[in-house]
Amino acid sequence: MRVDIISIFPEYFAPLDVSLIGKARSRGILDIRLHQLRDWTHDVHRTVDDTPYGGGPGMVMKPEPWAEAIDAVIASAETEGAMPRLVVPTPSGRPFTQKVALEYAREPWLLFAPARYEGIDARVVEEYRERLRADEVSIGDYVLAGGEAAVLVIVEAVARLLPGVLGNACSVADDSFAPGAMENLLEGPVYTKPPVWRGHEVPPILLSGHHAAIARWRRDQALRRTVERRPDLAARLDPDTLDRRDREVLEEAWRAVRGERAGEEEEPPAGEERPDVA
């Protein structure tokens, strides 16, 4: 896979030289190319931003440098007619999920355009949507100083799905949110040696060697954890994919969560005593 990243801070992407991603690059699985956006400016100050139309705080990234930079990357295609998929991280984009990561992992070429300030002039994405596939994606409901951190997140999430990147390809199937049995589920707790640490024991089932029972325990834990920590995901579970045991565990988990919430609602505000009821 080829990945191009245009940024005013290309040095931000040094982490892509280490760990699994660094190894994937050295093996030729991943070809990451960094570009300095300011190389496509034409004034002495190498300006990439200007004040927003309509007023308001902050600055907006100018369309001209971005267009020249994107055009130059497109022109560098090594296969005639090849076009990258443009990805623009923004808090106002569609959520970046494991499903989207799998979608991107099937692409031969991704081009990232991380913004700074108040974002990129909206006409840039409009322009390139007419010429290639262009996505605006969000890694969460919060705001960063720039899109570079989001690109690091997306690249790592996508790259680890490429064949040959992970030492054990089966690891992907057991990930939280992975399509199939783990879709809309969080992965349960994991343990390693020693079997007892500071008085905390590894659950005996994991030491039993009974693979079917272990698989069932892990799924039960995933179901419980999802209800407790991400009820929004648990509510989206497809009933047709659940067996009888799944439904029993979910019913038990939902009862526990509702019971905790009811207890919290009954608690008086801090500093106040619960009134006596005659």
C-alpha positions as MATLAB code, in Angstrom:
seq = 'MRVDIISIFPEYFAPLDVSLIGKARSRGILDIRLHQLRDWTHDVHRTVDDTPYGGGPGMVMKPEPWAEAIDAVIASAETEGAMPRLVVPTPSGRPFTQKVALEYAREPWLLFAPARYEGIDARVVEEYRERLRADEVSIGDYVLAGGEAAVLVIVEAVARLLPGVLGNACSVADDSFAPGAMENLLEGPVYTKPPVWRGHEVPPILLSGHHAAIARWRRDQALRRTVERRPDLAARLDPDTLDRRDREVLEEAWRAVRGERAGEEEEPPAGEERPDVA';
ca = [
       0.000    0.000    0.000;
       1.157    3.501   -0.806;
       0.377    6.278    1.694;
       1.058    9.959    0.982;
       0.742   12.555    3.753;
       0.767   16.301    3.104;
       1.350   18.426    6.196;
       3.028   21.571    7.481;
       4.602   19.314   10.116;
       5.949   16.236    8.270;
       8.309   15.615   11.214;
       5.207   14.757   13.255;
       5.181   11.358   11.555;
       8.478   10.047   12.960;
       6.542    7.359   14.928;
       5.749    5.677   11.612;
       9.392    4.547   11.539;
       9.082    2.374   14.653;
       7.393   -0.830   15.809;
       5.111   -2.767   13.441;
       4.633    0.130   11.033;
       8.380    0.721   10.768;
       8.919   -2.979   10.041;
       6.149   -2.938    7.440;
       7.895   -0.035    5.709;
      11.276   -1.772    5.750;
       9.714   -4.907    4.263;
       8.056   -2.946    1.470;
       4.516   -3.701    2.640;
       3.876   -0.031    3.306;
       5.254    2.845    1.246;
       4.798    6.092    3.217;
       5.746    9.386    1.558;
       5.741   12.686    3.443;
       5.272   16.084    1.796;
       5.742   19.595    3.185;
       2.677   21.652    2.237;
       4.700   24.876    2.295;
       6.688   23.621   -0.709;
       3.656   24.619   -2.791;
       3.502   28.228   -1.588;
       4.850   31.156   -3.612;
       5.411   33.989   -1.165;
       8.396   34.794    1.005;
       6.529   33.820    4.184;
       5.367   30.477    2.721;
       1.818   31.312    3.816;
      -0.740   28.497    4.035;
      -3.575   30.257    5.909;
      -5.734   33.369    5.816;
      -8.630   34.997    7.687;
     -12.078   33.396    7.326;
     -14.802   34.914    5.173;
     -17.732   35.923    7.351;
     -15.455   36.803   10.238;
     -14.802   34.837   13.384;
     -11.754   33.632   15.288;
      -8.919   31.585   13.893;
      -7.472   31.121   10.432;
      -8.442   28.898    7.499;
      -5.996   26.968    5.329;
      -5.826   28.393    1.813;
      -7.029   26.270   -1.123;
      -4.165   27.080   -3.526;
      -1.289   25.287   -1.737;
      -3.468   22.293   -0.985;
      -4.642   21.982   -4.578;
      -1.111   22.238   -5.964;
       0.171   19.695   -3.459;
      -2.637   17.205   -4.110;
      -2.273   17.628   -7.866;
       1.465   16.952   -7.586;
       0.890   13.765   -5.599;
      -1.729   12.570   -8.094;
       0.689   13.309  -10.945;
       3.306   11.092   -9.295;
       1.190    7.978   -9.839;
       3.376    5.030  -10.765;
       0.560    3.325  -12.670;
      -1.225    5.152  -15.464;
      -4.698    6.196  -14.399;
      -4.162    5.325  -10.733;
      -5.825    7.702   -8.288;
      -5.468    7.863   -4.507;
      -8.328    7.917   -2.063;
      -8.208   11.281   -0.295;
      -8.737   11.234    3.481;
      -9.238   14.502    5.375;
      -9.410   14.148    9.183;
     -11.918   16.547   10.725;
     -14.173   16.540   13.811;
     -17.117   17.079   11.448;
     -16.401   13.931    9.411;
     -18.030   10.523    9.523;
     -16.782    8.338   12.390;
     -13.629    6.353   11.722;
     -14.407    2.791   12.825;
     -12.880   -0.651   12.451;
     -15.198   -1.164    9.497;
     -13.764    1.928    7.795;
     -10.223    0.752    8.630;
     -10.941   -2.532    6.826;
     -12.356   -0.577    3.895;
      -9.189    1.538    3.660;
      -6.960   -1.547    4.023;
      -8.333   -2.752    0.683;
      -7.157    0.432   -1.039;
      -3.822    0.434   -2.902;
      -3.225    4.151   -2.322;
      -4.316    6.606    0.368;
      -3.603   10.342    0.454;
      -4.005   12.167    3.787;
      -4.578   15.909    4.130;
      -4.403   16.819    7.843;
      -5.450   20.403    8.535;
      -4.409   22.953   11.125;
      -6.122   26.100   12.426;
      -9.874   26.098   11.660;
      -9.525   23.600    8.840;
      -9.067   23.591    5.059;
     -11.138   25.818    2.791;
     -14.220   23.669    2.064;
     -13.831   24.122   -1.682;
     -10.795   21.808   -1.664;
     -12.810   18.739   -0.715;
     -15.600   19.829   -3.083;
     -13.069   20.068   -5.921;
     -11.532   16.662   -5.362;
     -14.810   14.867   -4.775;
     -15.475   15.578   -8.442;
     -12.192   13.915   -9.432;
     -11.574   11.110   -6.967;
     -12.994    9.526   -3.834;
     -12.619   11.973   -0.966;
     -13.596   11.239    2.639;
     -13.842   13.483    5.671;
     -13.445   11.307    8.776;
     -13.403   11.872   12.532;
     -11.541    9.777   15.109;
     -13.738   11.016   17.958;
     -15.954   13.685   19.402;
     -13.188   16.048   20.441;
     -10.917   18.633   18.829;
      -7.140   18.406   18.359;
      -4.624   21.105   17.506;
      -4.244   19.545   14.070;
      -5.083   16.497   12.002;
      -1.631   14.899   12.182;
      -2.412   12.881   15.315;
      -5.579   11.610   13.635;
      -3.544   10.496   10.606;
      -1.197    8.536   12.885;
      -4.216    6.784   14.405;
      -5.770    5.972   11.041;
      -2.537    4.798    9.411;
      -1.755    2.437   12.291;
      -5.311    1.070   12.392;
      -5.219    0.422    8.634;
      -1.629   -0.793    8.308;
      -1.967   -3.513   10.959;
      -4.704   -5.055    8.797;
      -2.405   -5.472    5.795;
      -1.199   -9.025    5.120;
       2.208   -9.652    6.659;
       2.168   -6.790    9.176;
       1.024   -8.710   12.255;
       2.947  -11.767   13.402;
      -0.311  -13.661   13.957;
      -2.940  -12.902   11.323;
      -5.639  -14.409   13.581;
      -5.167  -11.490   15.999;
      -7.241   -9.278   13.712;
     -10.274  -11.567   13.927;
     -10.324  -11.283   17.733;
     -10.027   -7.481   17.820;
     -12.693   -5.334   19.376;
     -15.224   -4.317   16.679;
     -13.857   -6.859   14.147;
     -16.488   -7.966   11.604;
     -18.014  -11.321   12.421;
     -18.307  -12.608   15.971;
     -16.728   -9.461   17.474;
     -18.710   -6.887   15.520;
     -20.036   -4.204   17.912;
     -18.260   -5.921   20.814;
     -15.354   -4.879   23.017;
     -12.651   -7.457   23.616;
     -12.684   -8.907   27.135;
      -9.850   -8.910   29.693;
      -6.551  -10.656   28.878;
      -3.964  -12.282   31.163;
      -0.438  -13.706   31.060;
       2.044  -15.293   33.489;
       2.321  -15.541   36.466;
      -1.002  -17.230   37.390;
      -1.100  -15.301   40.686;
       0.172  -11.731   40.958;
      -0.128   -9.650   44.140;
      -3.010  -11.827   45.232;
      -4.868  -11.503   41.926;
      -5.495  -14.847   40.237;
      -5.976  -15.580   36.560;
      -9.534  -16.942   36.056;
      -9.237  -20.751   36.403;
     -11.056  -21.383   33.127;
      -8.102  -19.911   31.217;
      -5.768  -22.490   32.787;
      -8.074  -25.422   32.038;
      -6.953  -26.168   28.500;
     -10.634  -26.573   27.530;
     -10.661  -24.530   24.326;
     -14.429  -24.482   23.777;
     -15.076  -23.401   27.366;
     -12.376  -20.726   27.114;
     -13.917  -19.380   23.894;
     -17.314  -19.258   25.595;
     -15.873  -17.454   28.640;
     -14.163  -14.887   26.432;
     -17.363  -14.185   24.535;
     -19.310  -13.827   27.795;
     -16.731  -11.321   29.037;
     -16.912   -9.382   25.766;
     -20.700   -9.196   25.983;
     -20.629   -8.031   29.622;
     -17.895   -5.466   29.045;
     -19.701   -4.010   26.042;
     -22.944   -3.566   27.969;
     -21.083   -1.972   30.902;
     -18.782    0.339   28.960;
     -20.419    0.873   25.578;
     -24.171    0.301   25.882;
     -24.581    2.138   22.577;
     -22.683   -0.683   20.848;
     -24.519   -3.404   22.764;
     -27.827   -1.937   21.635;
     -26.710   -2.394   18.011;
     -25.986   -6.122   18.304;
     -27.823   -8.116   15.650;
     -30.238  -10.520   17.428;
     -29.827  -13.013   14.571;
     -26.135  -13.421   15.468;
     -26.810  -14.222   19.142;
     -27.264  -17.715   20.542;
     -29.228  -18.594   23.667;
     -26.226  -18.207   25.958;
     -25.440  -14.799   24.419;
     -28.954  -13.625   25.179;
     -28.782  -14.919   28.759;
     -25.490  -13.090   29.382;
     -26.794   -9.887   27.829;
     -30.006   -9.990   29.850;
     -27.991  -10.486   33.050;
     -25.577   -7.667   32.120;
     -28.363   -5.223   31.264;
     -30.103   -6.006   34.579;
     -26.878   -5.291   36.469;
     -26.317   -1.997   34.641;
     -29.895   -0.854   35.170;
     -29.662   -1.794   38.836;
     -26.502    0.282   39.262;
     -28.098    3.245   37.528;
     -31.210    2.987   39.679;
     -29.000    2.942   42.780;
     -27.118    6.020   41.615;
     -30.366    7.882   40.990;
     -31.510    7.103   44.525;
     -28.304    8.454   46.092;
     -28.753   11.957   47.575;
     -26.534   14.814   46.352;
     -23.110   15.081   47.993;
     -23.312   16.600   51.464;
     -26.990   15.817   51.899;
     -28.489   13.019   53.940;
     -31.157   10.727   52.589;
     -34.470   11.918   54.083;
     -36.375    9.603   56.414;
     -39.553    8.231   54.946;
     -42.435    7.841   57.400;
];
